[in-house]
Amino acid sequence: MCHEGDKLSDHSSVSITLDIQVTMSGCEEEVPQSPRIKWDAASALELLRYDQKLDQLLGIVTMPWSALNCCDYFCAPHNEALQDFYDDIVRTCLDSAKLTIPSAIVNKSIKSIPGLGRTTLRKKGRALFLA
C-alpha cells in the first residue's frame, strides 16, 4: 500500500514492481507455416459440407454432464472437464474446416507494408541515391 502524496480519494492506492525476464528469439528462426482456412474462398457446397462434417464430428464429442450440472464454481475436477470439453469443440471445428474448406499456406517471412508498392520503392531508392 502506498499512503504518500496528495490524493483526493478515500481509496488506498496499490504499487507493484515487476522484474520480468524477457528473451527475444532470433529473426532467422524458421517459423513453421500452417495452412489458413480461406472462408472467403469457400463455395456454398463447401460450406454445406463443412456444416455436415461438423454435425457428424460434434456428435462424437462426449458431453461432461456432471461438470455441466455442477454448481460449485471452484470445483477443480469439473473445471478441468469443462476446459477439455471446450478444447474438443474447438478442435472439432478446426478439423471439420480442414477437411472441407480450401486453405492456403501463409508465408510469414514476407512482410508487406501498407501503402508501400513498387512505385513507392522506386521513388524511395531514387531519393536515397540523391541524398
C-alpha positions as CSV (number, residue, x, y, z in Angstrom):
1,M,0.0,0.0,0.0
2,C,1.2,3.5,-0.8
3,H,-0.1,6.2,1.6
4,E,2.1,9.1,0.4
5,G,1.3,12.2,-1.6
6,D,-1.8,14.3,-2.1
7,K,-4.7,12.2,-3.0
8,L,-8.3,13.3,-3.2
9,S,-9.7,9.8,-3.0
10,D,-10.5,7.8,0.2
11,H,-9.2,4.6,-1.6
12,S,-5.7,3.3,-0.9
13,S,-3.5,3.1,-3.9
14,V,-1.5,-0.1,-4.7
15,S,2.0,0.0,-6.0
16,I,3.7,-3.0,-7.6
17,T,7.1,-3.5,-9.2
18,L,7.7,-6.5,-11.5
19,D,11.0,-7.9,-12.7
20,I,10.2,-9.9,-15.7
21,Q,13.0,-11.7,-17.6
22,V,12.3,-11.5,-21.4
23,T,14.2,-13.4,-24.0
24,M,14.0,-12.5,-27.7
25,S,14.1,-15.2,-30.3
26,G,16.3,-14.6,-33.4
27,C,14.8,-13.3,-36.6
28,E,16.5,-16.2,-38.5
29,E,14.4,-18.7,-36.7
30,E,12.3,-20.8,-39.0
31,V,8.6,-20.4,-38.3
32,P,6.5,-23.4,-39.3
33,Q,4.0,-22.4,-41.9
34,S,0.5,-23.6,-41.1
35,P,-2.4,-23.6,-43.6
36,R,-5.0,-20.9,-43.1
37,I,-8.7,-21.6,-43.8
38,K,-9.9,-19.4,-46.6
39,W,-13.5,-18.9,-45.6
40,D,-14.0,-16.2,-48.2
41,A,-13.0,-18.6,-51.0
42,A,-15.4,-21.4,-49.8
43,S,-18.3,-22.2,-52.2
44,A,-21.8,-22.8,-50.9
45,L,-21.3,-26.5,-51.4
46,E,-18.1,-26.5,-49.4
47,L,-19.9,-24.6,-46.6
48,L,-22.7,-27.2,-46.7
49,R,-20.1,-30.0,-46.4
50,Y,-18.4,-28.2,-43.5
51,D,-21.8,-28.0,-41.7
52,Q,-22.5,-31.7,-42.3
53,K,-19.0,-32.7,-41.2
54,L,-19.2,-30.5,-38.1
55,D,-22.5,-32.1,-37.1
56,Q,-21.1,-35.5,-37.6
57,L,-17.9,-34.9,-35.6
58,L,-19.7,-32.9,-32.8
59,G,-21.9,-36.0,-32.3
60,I,-18.7,-37.9,-31.2
61,V,-17.7,-35.3,-28.6
62,T,-18.6,-36.5,-25.1
63,M,-20.7,-34.1,-23.0
64,P,-19.4,-33.9,-19.4
65,W,-22.9,-33.9,-17.8
66,S,-21.6,-34.0,-14.3
67,A,-19.5,-30.9,-14.9
68,L,-22.3,-29.1,-16.7
69,N,-24.6,-29.7,-13.8
70,C,-22.1,-28.9,-11.1
71,C,-23.0,-25.7,-9.1
72,D,-19.6,-25.3,-7.4
73,Y,-17.7,-22.6,-9.4
74,F,-14.4,-23.6,-7.8
75,C,-14.7,-27.4,-8.5
76,A,-11.2,-28.1,-10.0
77,P,-12.1,-31.6,-11.5
78,H,-15.2,-30.2,-13.2
79,N,-13.4,-27.1,-14.4
80,E,-10.8,-29.3,-16.0
81,A,-13.5,-31.4,-17.6
82,L,-15.2,-28.2,-19.0
83,Q,-11.8,-27.0,-20.4
84,D,-11.3,-30.4,-22.1
85,F,-14.9,-30.1,-23.5
86,Y,-14.2,-26.7,-24.8
87,D,-10.9,-27.9,-26.4
88,D,-12.7,-30.8,-28.0
89,I,-15.3,-28.4,-29.6
90,V,-12.6,-26.1,-30.9
91,R,-10.6,-29.0,-32.3
92,T,-13.7,-30.4,-33.9
93,C,-14.5,-27.1,-35.6
94,L,-10.9,-26.8,-37.0
95,D,-10.8,-30.5,-38.1
96,S,-14.1,-30.0,-40.0
97,A,-12.8,-26.9,-41.7
98,K,-9.5,-28.6,-42.7
99,L,-11.5,-31.5,-44.3
100,T,-14.0,-29.4,-46.2
101,I,-12.8,-25.7,-46.8
102,P,-10.0,-24.6,-49.0
103,S,-6.8,-23.4,-47.3
104,A,-3.6,-21.7,-48.2
105,I,-0.1,-21.5,-46.7
106,V,0.6,-18.1,-45.3
107,N,4.3,-17.1,-45.7
108,K,5.0,-15.1,-42.5
109,S,8.6,-14.3,-43.7
110,I,7.3,-11.9,-46.3
111,K,6.1,-8.8,-44.6
112,S,4.1,-6.3,-46.5
113,I,4.0,-2.6,-45.6
114,P,0.6,-1.0,-46.3
115,G,1.0,1.7,-49.0
116,L,4.5,0.6,-50.0
117,G,4.2,-0.6,-53.6
118,R,6.7,-0.9,-56.5
119,T,6.3,2.8,-57.4
120,T,7.0,3.9,-53.9
121,L,10.0,1.6,-53.6
122,R,11.5,3.0,-56.9
123,K,11.0,6.6,-55.6
124,K,12.5,5.7,-52.2
125,G,15.6,4.2,-54.0
126,R,16.0,7.3,-56.1
127,A,15.6,9.6,-53.1
128,L,18.2,7.7,-51.1
129,F,20.6,7.8,-54.1
130,L,20.2,11.6,-54.3
131,A,20.7,12.2,-50.6
